[in-house]
Amino acid sequence: MDPRDVALQSTCPVVAMPRYGLLPDMQNGQRVIVAANGVFVQIKLDWLDCVQRLMPCQPGMPLPYGHVQERVAFSFGVLPIRLIEAFVEQARKALPNEAAGALVYSRRTRGLRLAMCDALRSSPAHIDYRLPAVADDETVAVDLHTHGRGTPFWSPDDDRDDQGIKVAGVFGCLHHTRPMAEFRLVLNGVYRALPHPWQAVVPATEDHQDDALEAGVLHKILSLLNRARA
């Protein structure tokens, strides 16, 4: 085998899901799992252990493997609401401009801390920022940014910037008492929507919805203008 293929396959091996037994444990890294119900990727980091289906099995062709279930588990448990609220409080100080921050995971403490990002350029429709410095045992697990008074959504810029492996969160309508938010797990170009605390809240009033819609349209227009100038 070509040494380059050996190197590639050692960093991302392909394994078959046992029909009767269990998969062997894995160290930090990623592997592709071929199962009776599809092809999956398993990614394991200090703060994450997840299995995500990449494609379903072709109908009519039974494979002699076991079944795999998707899962997501974070070493830190759930996202700490106190850190999310602290980020929102800091981000409101930047209104009407966008703001960015990160939740940094420590392998030593198995916990998260909030660090605000340095804005290189910021406006009501765009932000360029530098991620915070981290210690040797730390890594950025959650990447956060805001849309100011606009609604939260995943823009083409977000899709381009959201690479690697992390949790991403975007907040909008920060001028309201309770903002709006979207969260997703980023897996090397695959996105998986994640629940967040605001999903359990009673729907906003019509005035709030109208205000959010107007702000969202304005944000999208400003985003298009900003890209046109670039």
C-alpha positions in Angstrom: 0.0 0.0 0.0 1.2 3.5 -0.8 2.7 5.0 2.4 0.5 8.1 1.9 -2.6 5.9 2.0 -1.3 4.2 5.1 -0.9 7.6 6.8 -4.4 8.7 5.8 -6.1 5.5 6.9 -4.3 5.5 10.2 -5.8 9.0 11.0 -9.3 8.0 9.8 -9.7 4.2 9.7 -12.8 2.4 8.4 -14.3 -0.3 10.7 -17.3 -2.6 10.4 -19.9 -2.5 13.1 -20.0 -6.0 14.7 -23.4 -7.7 14.4 -23.1 -9.5 17.7 -20.4 -7.7 19.7 -19.3 -4.2 20.5 -17.0 -1.8 18.7 -13.6 -1.4 20.4 -13.0 1.8 22.3 -11.2 4.5 20.4 -8.7 7.2 21.4 -9.2 10.9 20.4 -9.6 11.1 16.6 -12.2 10.0 14.1 -13.2 6.8 12.3 -15.8 5.8 9.7 -18.2 3.0 10.7 -19.9 0.9 8.1 -23.1 -0.5 9.5 -26.3 -2.3 8.4 -28.2 1.0 8.6 -25.7 3.3 6.9 -22.2 4.9 7.0 -21.4 6.8 10.1 -18.5 8.9 11.4 -17.4 8.8 15.1 -15.4 11.7 16.4 -13.9 11.7 19.9 -12.1 14.7 21.5 -11.4 15.7 25.1 -14.9 17.4 25.2 -16.9 15.4 22.7 -17.9 11.9 21.7 -20.4 11.7 18.9 -21.6 9.4 16.2 -23.2 11.0 13.1 -24.7 9.3 10.1 -23.2 10.4 6.8 -25.5 8.4 4.5 -28.2 5.7 4.8 -27.7 2.1 3.6 -28.9 1.4 0.1 -32.3 -0.4 0.1 -32.3 -4.0 -1.1 -28.7 -4.7 -0.2 -28.5 -6.1 3.4 -25.0 -5.9 4.9 -23.8 -8.4 7.5 -23.1 -5.8 10.1 -24.8 -4.5 13.2 -26.8 -1.3 13.6 -25.5 2.0 14.8 -27.3 4.8 16.6 -26.4 8.4 16.4 -25.4 10.1 19.6 -23.8 13.2 21.0 -22.2 13.4 24.5 -20.2 16.4 25.9 -17.7 15.9 28.7 -18.9 19.1 30.3 -22.6 17.9 30.2 -25.0 20.6 29.0 -24.0 24.1 28.0 -23.9 26.2 31.2 -26.7 28.7 31.0 -24.8 31.1 33.3 -21.9 31.3 30.7 -24.4 31.8 27.8 -26.2 34.6 29.7 -22.8 36.2 30.6 -21.9 36.2 26.9 -25.3 37.8 26.0 -24.7 40.5 28.6 -21.2 41.3 27.2 -22.5 41.2 23.6 -25.2 43.7 24.4 -22.5 46.2 25.2 -21.4 46.1 21.5 -24.9 46.9 20.1 -25.7 47.8 17.4 -22.6 46.0 16.2 -22.1 42.2 16.3 -19.9 40.6 18.9 -18.2 37.2 19.3 -17.0 35.0 22.1 -16.0 31.4 22.9 -16.5 28.8 25.6 -13.1 27.3 26.2 -12.8 23.7 27.5 -10.1 22.7 30.1 -9.0 19.0 30.1 -7.7 19.5 33.6 -11.0 20.9 35.1 -13.3 19.2 32.6 -15.2 22.5 32.6 -15.8 25.6 30.4 -14.9 29.3 30.8 -16.1 32.3 28.8 -13.7 34.3 26.8 -14.7 37.3 24.6 -13.0 37.5 21.2 -11.1 40.5 20.0 -13.1 42.2 17.1 -10.8 43.1 14.2 -13.7 44.7 12.3 -17.3 44.9 13.5 -20.6 46.4 12.2 -24.3 45.7 12.6 -24.1 43.1 9.8 -20.6 41.6 10.0 -17.7 40.8 12.4 -14.1 39.6 11.9 -12.6 38.4 15.1 -9.6 36.7 16.7 -10.2 33.6 18.8 -8.9 33.9 22.4 -5.5 32.5 23.5 -5.8 29.2 25.3 -3.6 27.2 27.7 -1.9 23.9 26.7 -4.8 21.8 28.2 -7.5 24.0 26.7 -9.4 24.1 23.4 -12.2 26.2 22.0 -15.3 24.0 22.2 -18.1 26.6 21.5 -17.8 29.5 19.1 -20.4 32.2 19.7 -21.4 35.3 17.8 -24.3 37.7 17.5 -26.4 39.4 14.8 -27.0 42.4 17.0 -30.6 43.4 16.6 -31.2 41.0 13.7 -32.6 37.5 13.9 -30.2 34.5 14.3 -29.6 32.4 11.2 -26.7 30.6 9.5 -25.4 32.8 6.7 -23.1 31.7 3.8 -20.3 33.4 5.7 -21.1 31.2 8.8 -21.1 28.1 6.6 -17.7 29.0 5.2 -16.2 29.9 8.5 -17.6 27.0 10.5 -15.0 24.3 9.8 -13.3 21.8 12.0 -15.1 20.4 15.0 -17.0 22.7 17.5 -20.3 23.8 18.7 -21.5 27.0 17.1 -24.1 29.4 18.4 -25.6 32.6 16.9 -27.7 35.1 18.8 -30.1 37.7 17.6 -32.6 40.3 18.9 -30.2 41.3 21.7 -32.2 44.5 22.2 -35.0 42.4 23.7 -35.1 41.0 27.2 -34.8 37.4 25.9 -32.8 37.0 22.7 -33.2 34.5 20.0 -30.6 31.8 19.3 -29.6 28.9 17.0 -27.0 26.3 17.9 -25.4 23.5 15.9 -22.6 21.0 16.1 -20.0 21.4 13.4 -18.3 18.2 12.2 -15.9 19.0 9.4 -18.6 20.4 7.1 -21.5 18.4 8.5 -24.0 20.4 10.7 -26.3 19.0 13.3 -28.9 21.2 15.0 -28.7 21.3 18.8 -31.3 22.2 21.3 -30.8 25.3 23.5 -32.5 26.8 26.6 -34.7 29.3 24.6 -36.6 26.5 22.8 -38.6 25.8 25.9 -39.8 29.4 26.3 -43.3 30.5 25.4 -43.4 31.9 21.8 -42.7 35.6 21.5 -45.6 38.1 21.2 -46.7 39.3 17.8 -44.9 42.7 18.5 -41.7 40.8 19.3 -42.1 38.6 16.2 -42.7 41.6 13.9 -39.8 43.5 15.4 -37.5 40.5 15.0 -38.7 40.0 11.4 -38.0 43.6 10.5 -34.5 43.4 12.1 -33.7 40.2 10.4 -34.6 41.6 6.9 -32.4 44.6 7.7 -29.6 42.4 8.8 -29.7 40.3 5.6 -29.7 43.5 3.5 -26.7 44.9 5.3 -24.9 41.5 5.0 -25.4 41.6 1.2 -24.2 45.2 1.0 -21.2 44.3 3.1 -20.3 41.3 0.8 -20.7 43.5 -2.2 -18.2 46.0 -0.9 -15.7 43.3 -0.1 
